[in-house]
Amino acid sequence: MLGGRYRVDEEVGHGGMATVWRGYDLRLQRPVAIKILDPARFADAAMRQRFWREAQAVAALPHPHIVAVYDVALEADEAYVVMELVDGPSVSAVLQDGPLPRAQAVDVALQTCAALAAAHAAGMVHRDITPANLLLSTSGLVKVCDFGIAAWQEAAYPSLVAGTRGYTAPEQAAGGPVDPRTDLFGLGCTLYAMLTGAPPLAGRGAVGELSGVQEDLTRLGVPAPLAEVVARLTARDPGERPAGADEAAALLAAAGEHPAAAPLLDATAPLLGGVLPDTAGDHGTIRERLPAPLIGVAAVPPPPTPTARVAPARPAPQRPDRWLRPVVWATTGVLAIVAGLFFIVYALGAPSPPTAQAGPSKPPTAATPAAAPLASTRPTDQLDLLRREIDRLARTGGIAPKDASDLRKKVQDVEKRLRKDGDDAAEKAEDLLDRLDDLRADGKLSAPAYQTLAPLATRLADTLT
């Protein structure tokens, strides 16, 4: 339980600095997403500042196409943001099954333009518009999430050069100033990915960048007007891109590929304290219902300076990393007692005590994973299985919370490499194996836990090699 109000139910994803959980607001009786800053990051003042900057950024943008934030808290030992729970997948997840139909791809882009118009009107640049940061609700709404590296235009954090390979504008990658056209580059790369299944190839020259994208799309059967819009969005020179999200929406609408259904929420939805300029063209809904819930990031008012709480200590949370501690301590005590009894019996020459005596003290993790999950040769399936087993072992005491967090990070490193370009993914899988060996050698990983995780990591490394 967090703040005496939010029940933490199950983990649904890891980010670069936080973990997202599915939860429930007991006061308002509604499901929520809870983003909790990782303990190691919480100790870093710069990371706490970035975490709060994200919450502040999204809180300033109440908009139907931006994931909403409901609450934020900074406590003595953790920080968390309570957000809207989006009942659908990311565009990135949908693209695993191939490109989107053109009408849907343009519809997603148009709705994204509405969110960007709101952000840009508030003076903010998202700086990481990618398929992974666009969520699709089952009602057809597109929700932009993860404002973790967003920058106010008047203070663009020049020292923070961040973004996602394949979607980062050249000026941002070079550490230069950013403006709304930076996000339009990411939008163009995302639209290209929705139409083809992958972002544009990097490494083209200033002129070749624009003409190459257009030629690629035309060769794949994308109509010339739409291919020309994508080429303009992905132009290397910001001056060759549309001036803003409203102009980009007008160009997309003029390309004639958006659905002819009734218009969705207007891109000019009002912000607090003002109304955005009009955008041309209507855009419809995505008619197909999309599976697999996913969580997005949302917004809250700027938080106070982190200070220790004066209020009485709240009940121990139900999250695994809290209730696990007494379980581990109790398990260690039982094992020590059993070991002492075994030593005494052995010294007296008596038969060894039945191994069943130690059973209750061990977490139910000795069983090796079922053969069926191991049969999958898809790296994404193997990564999911690894993550589930780590979570299970953490819940049942097979792995200490700190070591489980470290292993999750290793799994996430493999996933990031695989998602971007596949390079070095096998090397990161080997790093995961090495970490398992180190934990086993240091006595921090039990033999049953090692026998559960090592075959999965080995299988993953073999698949990626």
Legacy VTK file of the C-alpha trace (Angstrom):
# vtk DataFile Version 3.0
C-alpha trace
ASCII
DATASET POLYDATA
POINTS 465 float
0.000 0.000 0.000
1.314 3.451 -0.898
0.202 6.552 0.937
-2.553 4.582 2.633
-4.484 4.858 -0.610
-2.891 3.040 -3.547
-2.782 -0.738 -3.668
0.160 -2.098 -5.671
-0.946 -5.221 -7.560
1.495 -6.421 -10.191
4.532 -5.283 -12.089
3.875 -4.491 -15.740
7.127 -3.005 -17.021
10.564 -1.530 -16.437
11.917 1.739 -17.741
15.342 3.305 -17.702
14.822 4.716 -14.213
11.625 3.315 -12.758
9.277 0.348 -12.556
5.607 0.588 -13.497
3.003 -1.341 -11.532
-0.674 -1.949 -12.055
-2.496 -0.645 -8.995
-5.829 0.456 -7.598
-6.913 3.747 -6.028
-8.935 2.672 -2.990
-10.285 6.171 -2.406
-11.636 6.809 -5.903
-12.210 3.128 -6.706
-10.396 3.029 -10.033
-7.449 1.175 -11.570
-4.259 3.184 -11.954
-0.667 2.824 -13.084
2.004 3.561 -10.496
5.504 4.485 -11.596
8.017 3.962 -8.754
11.548 5.295 -8.996
14.070 2.458 -8.640
15.867 2.457 -5.257
19.301 2.884 -6.843
18.018 5.848 -8.851
16.301 7.343 -5.818
19.700 7.752 -4.172
20.818 9.900 -7.135
19.714 13.518 -6.721
19.935 14.132 -10.480
17.654 11.168 -11.167
15.138 12.372 -8.586
15.157 15.746 -10.320
14.543 14.130 -13.729
11.777 11.962 -12.280
10.038 15.025 -10.872
10.638 17.006 -14.042
8.712 14.358 -15.974
5.802 14.568 -13.536
5.837 18.360 -13.704
6.002 18.330 -17.492
2.983 16.084 -17.950
1.002 17.797 -15.195
1.160 20.981 -17.246
-0.487 19.248 -20.221
-4.085 18.154 -19.492
-5.035 16.768 -22.901
-7.046 13.762 -24.175
-4.061 12.495 -26.190
-1.548 12.686 -23.318
-1.520 10.108 -20.518
-2.836 11.819 -17.386
-1.162 11.969 -13.982
-3.351 11.724 -10.891
-0.925 12.071 -8.001
2.756 12.313 -7.063
4.627 11.658 -3.831
8.171 11.918 -2.541
8.669 9.993 0.684
11.656 9.199 2.863
12.641 6.111 0.913
10.813 6.242 -2.410
9.188 8.444 -5.028
6.216 7.540 -7.182
3.751 8.973 -9.682
0.166 7.721 -10.020
-1.023 7.761 -13.614
-3.819 6.863 -15.971
-3.949 3.174 -16.864
-4.178 2.792 -20.652
-6.126 -0.286 -21.746
-4.174 -1.103 -24.877
-0.731 -1.790 -26.380
1.948 0.543 -27.623
2.434 1.086 -31.336
5.758 -0.695 -30.913
3.976 -3.820 -29.658
1.534 -3.723 -32.574
4.410 -3.390 -35.052
5.790 -6.745 -33.927
3.064 -8.258 -36.109
3.972 -6.093 -39.102
3.169 -2.622 -40.504
-0.152 -0.918 -39.849
-2.705 -0.279 -42.607
-2.055 3.161 -44.078
-5.323 4.631 -42.788
-4.528 3.546 -39.235
-0.944 4.742 -39.446
-2.059 8.201 -40.567
-4.776 8.249 -37.907
-2.206 7.534 -35.189
0.030 10.282 -36.594
-2.842 12.778 -36.654
-3.750 12.089 -33.043
-0.088 12.383 -32.087
-0.037 15.787 -33.796
-2.858 16.853 -31.465
-0.789 15.925 -28.404
2.340 17.591 -29.791
0.415 20.758 -30.611
-0.608 20.954 -26.952
2.922 20.325 -25.700
4.478 22.807 -28.109
1.898 25.461 -27.278
2.954 25.064 -23.633
6.578 25.567 -24.670
7.650 21.935 -24.265
9.468 19.560 -26.624
8.978 15.809 -25.942
12.290 14.745 -27.590
11.486 11.014 -27.711
8.531 10.456 -30.055
8.778 6.752 -30.904
6.349 3.840 -31.408
7.085 2.711 -27.840
5.826 6.029 -26.461
2.494 6.012 -28.309
-0.188 3.949 -26.568
-3.378 2.780 -28.265
-6.460 2.448 -26.093
-9.185 0.019 -27.105
-11.483 3.006 -27.698
-9.187 4.183 -30.510
-7.513 7.050 -28.646
-3.771 7.540 -29.027
-1.994 8.536 -25.810
1.510 10.007 -25.794
3.532 8.899 -22.780
7.024 9.076 -21.241
8.001 12.705 -20.938
11.147 11.621 -19.063
13.531 13.656 -21.276
11.116 16.432 -22.246
12.612 19.922 -22.269
11.158 23.375 -21.856
12.266 25.359 -24.879
13.590 28.213 -22.749
15.766 25.770 -20.742
16.452 22.879 -23.057
18.923 21.027 -20.824
21.754 21.086 -23.388
23.828 18.653 -21.327
21.188 15.922 -21.673
21.608 14.362 -25.114
19.057 11.572 -25.070
16.627 9.854 -27.366
16.073 6.583 -29.195
18.263 5.470 -32.071
16.411 5.650 -35.353
14.027 8.352 -34.119
16.316 11.126 -32.824
16.590 14.310 -34.885
20.126 15.206 -36.068
20.175 18.486 -34.129
19.240 16.684 -30.919
21.820 13.932 -31.452
24.474 16.617 -31.934
23.530 18.275 -28.639
22.147 21.365 -30.368
19.011 23.370 -29.556
15.648 21.667 -29.957
12.242 23.035 -30.941
8.864 21.609 -32.108
10.419 20.496 -35.393
12.603 18.082 -33.381
9.472 16.171 -32.356
8.194 16.233 -35.938
11.323 14.359 -37.013
10.502 11.637 -34.465
6.900 11.638 -35.681
8.053 11.213 -39.275
10.310 8.278 -38.348
7.450 6.742 -36.360
5.047 7.130 -39.285
7.673 5.565 -41.576
7.920 2.632 -39.126
4.137 2.249 -39.017
4.053 2.087 -42.816
7.053 -0.226 -43.271
7.647 -2.004 -39.963
10.960 -0.283 -39.121
12.383 3.271 -38.888
14.329 4.804 -41.798
17.936 3.764 -42.285
20.481 6.159 -40.804
23.575 7.543 -42.449
22.177 9.395 -45.430
23.341 12.847 -46.414
21.402 16.081 -46.039
19.837 15.814 -49.482
19.676 12.019 -49.620
17.857 11.914 -46.284
14.725 13.484 -47.773
14.731 11.911 -51.219
15.805 8.484 -49.900
12.851 8.219 -47.532
10.416 9.224 -50.239
11.882 6.739 -52.719
11.781 3.921 -50.139
8.104 4.501 -49.379
7.138 4.880 -53.024
8.928 1.628 -53.849
6.896 -0.083 -51.096
3.619 1.148 -52.593
2.932 4.167 -50.377
1.110 6.842 -52.417
3.306 9.740 -53.474
1.481 12.480 -51.457
1.872 10.566 -48.202
5.475 9.588 -48.994
6.278 13.256 -49.622
4.841 14.271 -46.222
6.947 11.631 -44.429
10.008 12.820 -46.334
9.410 16.393 -45.213
8.948 15.321 -41.599
12.250 13.422 -41.659
14.278 16.093 -43.449
17.736 16.485 -41.943
17.460 20.286 -41.969
14.780 21.472 -39.485
13.992 24.331 -41.871
12.709 21.835 -44.447
10.251 20.256 -42.012
6.752 21.615 -41.276
6.845 24.562 -38.906
4.673 22.883 -36.284
2.355 20.017 -35.433
-0.678 21.858 -36.781
0.958 22.235 -40.200
2.023 18.568 -40.118
-1.577 17.539 -39.373
-2.825 19.644 -42.286
-0.317 17.987 -44.650
-1.312 14.510 -43.456
-5.008 15.281 -43.868
-4.368 16.633 -47.362
-2.582 13.389 -48.285
-6.039 11.795 -48.198
-5.122 8.593 -46.351
-6.926 9.170 -43.055
-10.122 7.215 -42.241
-13.383 8.723 -43.421
-15.079 7.990 -40.089
-16.576 10.585 -37.764
-13.919 12.900 -36.352
-12.273 12.056 -33.065
-11.477 14.562 -30.321
-10.359 17.827 -31.851
-6.634 18.472 -31.893
-7.456 21.914 -30.510
-8.657 20.572 -27.134
-8.190 23.401 -24.618
-5.350 23.565 -22.148
-5.731 25.188 -18.764
-5.442 28.883 -19.429
-5.647 28.882 -23.210
-6.771 27.328 -26.500
-4.481 25.867 -29.110
-4.494 27.117 -32.706
-6.720 25.199 -35.118
-5.386 22.212 -37.020
-6.682 21.354 -40.453
-8.458 18.139 -41.309
-10.506 15.538 -39.475
-9.229 12.235 -38.249
-11.153 9.121 -37.306
-10.843 6.261 -34.903
-8.837 3.080 -35.167
-11.591 0.587 -35.730
-9.742 -2.575 -34.688
-9.730 -3.319 -30.980
-6.153 -3.937 -29.919
-5.113 -6.417 -27.206
-2.562 -6.475 -24.386
-2.821 -3.729 -21.785
0.164 -1.453 -21.377
0.943 1.381 -19.028
1.897 4.920 -19.898
3.405 7.841 -18.063
1.394 10.858 -16.990
1.415 14.225 -15.214
1.283 15.955 -11.803
2.039 19.365 -10.231
5.683 20.104 -9.362
6.567 18.236 -6.151
8.095 19.705 -2.973
11.775 19.366 -2.121
12.474 15.778 -1.003
12.377 15.606 2.792
11.936 12.829 5.299
8.367 12.310 6.416
7.252 13.458 9.843
3.982 11.547 9.654
3.688 8.149 11.371
5.103 5.236 9.469
2.555 3.770 7.077
1.788 0.055 6.961
4.327 -2.071 5.186
3.616 -2.122 1.431
2.450 -5.276 -0.215
5.113 -5.053 -2.857
7.540 -7.994 -2.975
10.599 -5.905 -2.091
9.029 -5.012 1.270
7.364 -8.176 2.573
10.227 -10.293 1.241
12.699 -9.124 3.894
11.148 -10.866 6.929
10.583 -13.972 4.788
14.285 -14.067 3.874
15.324 -13.524 7.504
12.970 -16.250 8.754
14.148 -18.626 6.038
17.797 -18.010 6.950
17.045 -18.720 10.625
15.257 -21.984 9.858
18.088 -23.121 7.598
20.639 -22.327 10.320
18.695 -24.399 12.865
18.322 -27.330 10.465
22.030 -27.171 9.625
22.910 -27.249 13.341
20.702 -30.289 13.955
22.190 -32.026 10.963
25.705 -31.393 12.262
24.845 -32.786 15.732
23.237 -35.931 14.314
26.135 -36.452 11.946
28.653 -36.041 14.780
26.835 -38.721 16.803
26.948 -41.106 13.868
23.188 -41.125 13.322
21.605 -41.227 9.877
21.256 -37.922 8.131
17.951 -36.150 8.794
15.386 -36.327 6.024
15.841 -33.617 3.495
12.107 -32.904 3.802
12.833 -31.048 7.034
14.442 -28.246 5.094
11.589 -28.092 2.625
9.423 -25.469 4.285
12.343 -23.071 4.548
13.012 -23.100 0.844
10.950 -21.049 -1.605
9.026 -23.091 -4.182
11.597 -22.278 -6.836
13.552 -25.525 -7.062
11.620 -26.787 -10.041
13.194 -26.075 -13.369
11.047 -24.204 -15.863
8.573 -26.183 -17.919
9.801 -27.489 -21.218
7.042 -25.808 -23.235
8.166 -22.211 -22.545
11.770 -23.149 -23.318
10.721 -24.391 -26.732
10.164 -20.867 -27.999
12.933 -19.558 -30.244
11.711 -15.938 -30.177
14.044 -13.772 -28.114
11.097 -11.659 -26.938
9.366 -14.756 -25.523
12.576 -15.879 -23.842
13.078 -12.438 -22.301
9.503 -12.442 -20.985
10.014 -15.880 -19.455
13.262 -14.789 -17.810
11.600 -11.721 -16.363
8.674 -13.749 -15.021
10.992 -16.262 -13.359
13.062 -13.503 -11.749
9.870 -11.902 -10.424
8.628 -15.256 -9.116
11.897 -15.995 -7.349
11.906 -12.505 -5.856
8.372 -12.948 -4.546
9.120 -16.321 -2.962
12.506 -15.494 -1.454
14.699 -17.244 -4.013
16.506 -13.996 -4.838
17.179 -10.973 -2.655
15.335 -7.827 -3.871
18.573 -6.012 -4.731
19.916 -8.927 -6.787
16.546 -9.383 -8.509
16.606 -5.715 -9.508
20.127 -6.164 -10.887
19.057 -9.183 -12.964
16.024 -7.314 -14.288
18.367 -4.556 -15.430
20.496 -7.095 -17.287
17.391 -8.488 -19.007
16.319 -4.958 -19.879
19.767 -4.245 -21.405
19.336 -7.232 -23.734
15.811 -6.093 -24.634
16.970 -2.559 -25.422
19.729 -3.799 -27.743
17.334 -6.167 -29.446
14.682 -3.469 -29.875
17.043 -0.903 -31.357
19.173 -2.751 -33.890
20.073 -6.167 -32.516
23.772 -5.287 -32.247
25.471 -6.500 -29.082
22.284 -8.209 -27.852
24.152 -11.532 -27.623
26.936 -9.810 -25.690
24.408 -8.426 -23.194
22.936 -11.922 -22.821
26.427 -13.190 -21.975
26.679 -10.411 -19.375
23.476 -11.744 -17.822
24.981 -15.249 -17.665
28.150 -13.884 -16.087
26.097 -12.082 -13.449
24.221 -15.293 -12.619
27.557 -17.101 -12.230
28.870 -14.323 -9.962
25.777 -14.419 -7.748
26.030 -18.193 -7.467
29.758 -18.032 -6.630
29.121 -15.381 -3.966
26.411 -17.483 -2.342
23.703 -14.952 -3.188
21.820 -17.286 -5.521
20.635 -20.699 -4.380
21.294 -23.786 -6.467
17.585 -24.222 -7.379
17.323 -20.579 -8.414
20.484 -20.858 -10.493
19.235 -24.066 -12.109
16.034 -22.232 -13.028
17.573 -19.080 -14.522
20.858 -20.257 -16.042
19.266 -22.544 -18.692
16.910 -19.734 -19.734
19.775 -17.243 -20.063
21.894 -19.792 -21.941
19.036 -20.484 -24.345
18.636 -16.757 -24.950
22.370 -16.278 -25.605
22.383 -19.209 -28.050
19.366 -17.785 -29.882
20.995 -14.364 -30.258
24.398 -15.699 -31.339
LINES 1 466
465 0 1 2 3 4 5 6 7 8 9 10 11 12 13 14 15 16 17 18 19 20 21 22 23 24 25 26 27 28 29 30 31 32 33 34 35 36 37 38 39 40 41 42 43 44 45 46 47 48 49 50 51 52 53 54 55 56 57 58 59 60 61 62 63 64 65 66 67 68 69 70 71 72 73 74 75 76 77 78 79 80 81 82 83 84 85 86 87 88 89 90 91 92 93 94 95 96 97 98 99 100 101 102 103 104 105 106 107 108 109 110 111 112 113 114 115 116 117 118 119 120 121 122 123 124 125 126 127 128 129 130 131 132 133 134 135 136 137 138 139 140 141 142 143 144 145 146 147 148 149 150 151 152 153 154 155 156 157 158 159 160 161 162 163 164 165 166 167 168 169 170 171 172 173 174 175 176 177 178 179 180 181 182 183 184 185 186 187 188 189 190 191 192 193 194 195 196 197 198 199 200 201 202 203 204 205 206 207 208 209 210 211 212 213 214 215 216 217 218 219 220 221 222 223 224 225 226 227 228 229 230 231 232 233 234 235 236 237 238 239 240 241 242 243 244 245 246 247 248 249 250 251 252 253 254 255 256 257 258 259 260 261 262 263 264 265 266 267 268 269 270 271 272 273 274 275 276 277 278 279 280 281 282 283 284 285 286 287 288 289 290 291 292 293 294 295 296 297 298 299 300 301 302 303 304 305 306 307 308 309 310 311 312 313 314 315 316 317 318 319 320 321 322 323 324 325 326 327 328 329 330 331 332 333 334 335 336 337 338 339 340 341 342 343 344 345 346 347 348 349 350 351 352 353 354 355 356 357 358 359 360 361 362 363 364 365 366 367 368 369 370 371 372 373 374 375 376 377 378 379 380 381 382 383 384 385 386 387 388 389 390 391 392 393 394 395 396 397 398 399 400 401 402 403 404 405 406 407 408 409 410 411 412 413 414 415 416 417 418 419 420 421 422 423 424 425 426 427 428 429 430 431 432 433 434 435 436 437 438 439 440 441 442 443 444 445 446 447 448 449 450 451 452 453 454 455 456 457 458 459 460 461 462 463 464
